[in-house]
Amino acid sequence: MLRKDLLGLRFLTTKEIEEILNLARDMKKSLVYKIDRTSTLKGKTLVTLFYEPSTRTRTSFELAAKYLGANVVCIETATSSVVKGESLIDTARTIDSMGVDMIAIRHPMTGAPGIIAREVKAAVINAGDGINEHPTQALLDMLTILEKKGRLKGLTVTIVGDILHSRVARSNIFGMTKMGINIRVAGPSTLIPPGLQNLGVEVYNDADEAVKGADVVMALRIQLERQKSGLFPSLGEFHRMYGIDDRRMRLAADDAILMHPGPMNRGVEVSYEIADERICTADEQVTSGVAVRMALLTLLSERSAAYENIV
């Protein structure tokens, strides 16, 4: 990678995505076979700066760094100077002044990672910003698909649920279309952003039609507050029309897999029964997440070291 930061998949080339996925496959093998890689990032420091709650993403960043031998600092914004009114830029500059190498940030404001990336020397990784992107989630989704299907190009992936507010959906659309995957989306019209077809995506309001023949079905988490705002009638109605269960999955390809970024609302996006079936890759996606983040930390660190040698 030639970039200082990873802000979103819309900015990456196909070659860069391939580079990340290829290294991530090697990193996943090291996790499975417990190969020691603690010398890879020895002496480097990663800071996780999360302004929103997170379990999977934050923990996997921290574990990825530790597995590579890096130091990890976790900043709890609820007990930091943020609660005293410190701005995002001032917080980032303060952290950068301490000599850290990488910052993984999650923020409710769209564009926040890009703002601090211009202000700091450290590599900045977008761990989810507003309703914009969640690039590492899309990369781990593609890694999981690649391992399950042996390829990406030519596959059909159907994404079902709240597309409008999903940064996971956006990053997957940007990344998967670049890798030659055909993308379908399905959801209530109130949860589909206008103009999505312009990104080369097929849009459906009927989930059954969207799922037919798909190689991969991805259910997105419904944020329960969306139901209270009247964007769909009820959780039960949503599950009936857009929830993934055995009947709906049987419409997909015979060897189709079911994905979910987590955390999963069982009985809403996915039926209780199918969530525990072999075709559901939710747990494997978590392992892929650690591998992808190990690959990214390695590549960004190598880019930083190469730049320092030049200057």
N, C-alpha and C positions, 0 to 999 in steps of 0.2 A: 504494500500500500504506500502511496505517495502522500497521503493526506495526514495532517496533524491530528484531526479529530474524526469521530464518527457521529455525525449529526442526523443522518437519515439515509435510507436506501435510495431515495430519489436522486441523491447526489453520486451514488456509486456506479461504476461501470460493471458490465457483465464479468470482465476479467477480475476485477477486485472482489466481487462476490464469490467467484470460483476460488480465488486464492484463500479467502476466509474459510470457505466450506472444506476445502482440501486439507487445510491445517487442522480444522476442527475435527475432522475424521481421525486424524492421527492423535489429537488430544483425547478424543473419546476412548481410543484404544488404551491410552495410558491410564485413563480412569478405570477401565474394566480390568486391565491386567496389573494395575497398581505400579506402574513404571514411575520411578522417581524423576521428577522434572524440577525439583526445588532450586536448581542452580540457574534456571532460565531467567528469572527476574530478581535474582538476589541483589539486594541493595536498592531496589526500586520501591516506590510507595504509591499505593492507590488510596484515594479518599472517596468514600461513598457519601454523597450529599443528597438525601432524599427528603423532599418537602411533602411527600404523600406516603401513606402506609404501603408497605410491600413486604412480602415474605420470600417468594420464589426469586424474583429478580435481584433483590438486595443480597440475599444469602448466597446466591450463585456467583455474583460478582466477588464477594468476599472470599468464598471458598476457592474460586478460580485463581485469585491472586495468591492465596496462601499455598495452594498446590504448586504454584510456580516459584515459591520462595520469596514473594514480595511482602513488604510490610503493609498492613491494612489499618486505616483509621476510619472509624464510622462516626459521622457527625449526626447527632440527634438534634434536629432543628428546633424541637420543642423545648430543649434545654440549652440552646446556644444563644448567641447575641441576636439572632433573628427575632426572638420574642421581645427584644429591646428596641426593635425598629431598624436594625441593620439591613441595608439593601442587599439584593442578590449580588450585584457587582462588587460591593465592598466585601461581602463574605468570600466571594471567589478570589478576589485579589489578596485577601488575608491568607487564605489557604495556599495560594500560589507562592506567596512570599516565604512560606515555610519550606520551600524546596521540594514539593511533591511532584511526582511524575505524571500521574493520571487522576482525573476526577470523573466519577460516574455520577450523573445527576438525574434525578427525577423531579419534575416540577409541574404544578397544575397550569402554568402559563405556557401557551404555545410559543415556541421560539426561544425559550429561556436558555437551553444549552448553547444555541448559536450566539446569544448575547455574551455569555461569559467566555466562550471560546475565543472571541476577539480581544478579550481583556487579559488572558492568562497565557503563560508559556506552556503549562501542562497540557497534555492531551485530554480532550473532553469527550466523553462518551454519553450519548443520549440514552438514558434508561427509561424514557417515556416523558413526553412533554404535551400537556393539554390534550387536545384531540388531534394532534398532529401525527407523530410517529413513535414507534417503539421498535427500532431497527434490530436490536439483538433478539427480540422475540421472533421476528420474521426470519432471521437467519437460523435460529434453532428449529423453527418449523420446517424450513427448507432442508436442513440437515436430516431431520427425522424422516421426511418424505424420501430424500435421496437414499437413505439407508434401507427404508422399507420397500421402495419401488425400484431402486437401482438406477434411476434417472429422474430428471426434472422435465426436460423438453418434451412437449407433446402431451403431457398429463392434463387432466381437467380437475380443477379444485373448486369446490363449491363452498362459499363462506356464508353462513346463515346467522342472522340476528341483527343486533344494533350496529349497522355499518356507519351510521352518521357520526356517532360519538367514539368510534373505535380507532385508536391509534394502531392497534394490532392489525386491523383490516387494511389501513392505509399503507403501512410498511410492507405487508404481504403483497398487496396489489403492485406497489412500486417494484419490489424485488422479484416476485414471481413472474411478472410479465416480461421482465428483462431476461429471465432464464427460460423463456419459451413455454411457460405454463399458461393454459387457458383458464381464465378466472370467471366464475359465475358468482353472483351474490344474490341473496334472497332475504327479504324482511318486510315488515310493514312499510307502506309508502312514507309514513312519518319518520322512519328511521333509515331511509336511503337518501344520501346527499344528491342534490340535483347535478346533472352533468357528468355522472360517474361513467357513462358510456364513452365519454371522450378519452378515458384512460384505457380503452380497449377491453372493458369489462362488460359481460352480459348481465343484465339486470332482470330479476324475476320478483314478482309478488307471490307467486305460487311456489312453496318450498318443494313440493313433490316434483314439479317440472324441473326445478333447478338441480335437484339431487340425481335425477335419472342418468344413469351411466357414468356418474362421476367417479374418478379414481380416489379422490380424497374429499371427505366432508369435514368442514371445520365449523364447530359451533362456538359462537362468541358469548362471553358472559354478559348477561343483562344486568345493568345497574338498576337495582330495585327502585331507586328514586325516579327512574324514568316512567314507571307505571303510575306513580302518584301525580306526575305532571300531565297525564292524559295522553301520552304518545301511543299507547295501546290499551285496550279495554281492561284486561286483567292478566295476571300471571298464568292462570289456567287457560285462558283463551290463547295466549301467546304459545304455550306449550302445545296446544292442540294444532295450531296453524304452522308453527315454526320449530317446535321442539323435535329433537332427533331421537327416534326410538327404533325398535327392531323393524317395524313395518316400513318406516321411511328409509332406513339403511338398506333394506332389501331392494329398493329401487336403484341404488347405486351399482357400480360394477361389482362383480362377484368377489373380487379381492380388495374391495375398497377398505380404507382405514378411516377411523373417526378421530378427529383431533379437537383439543380444547386448550386454550392458553392458561386456564385456571385463574383464580379459584372457580370451581364449578358449582353452579346452583342446580343440584340434582332435582329432577322433577319440573324444571323450567326449561333450560336450554337442552338438557339431555335427560332421558328417562333414567330412573334409578337402576333398572336392570342392565341397560346397555353400557352404563358408565363403568361397570366392572367386567365387561366382556373383553376377550383377547384383542378385538379389533380396535379398541380404544387405546390410544398412544399417549394419554396425558402424563403418565409417570415417566415414560421414555423421553418425552419432551423436556422434562425437568433435567434429566441427565445430559441431554443434548445442549441444554442451556449452559451448563457449567463448561462443557467442551468448547462451545462457541465463544464464550467470554474468555476462556484461556487463550484461544487463538487470537482474539482481538487484542488482548493485553500484550501478547507477544509481538504481534505485527506493529502495533503502535509504538511499542518500546524500541523495536528495531529501526523504525523510521526515525524516531527521535535521536537514537544513537548515530545513525548515518548522517543526519543533519548536523549534529554537533561536530562530527569529524570533518565535515565540509567547511564549516565556519571556523 
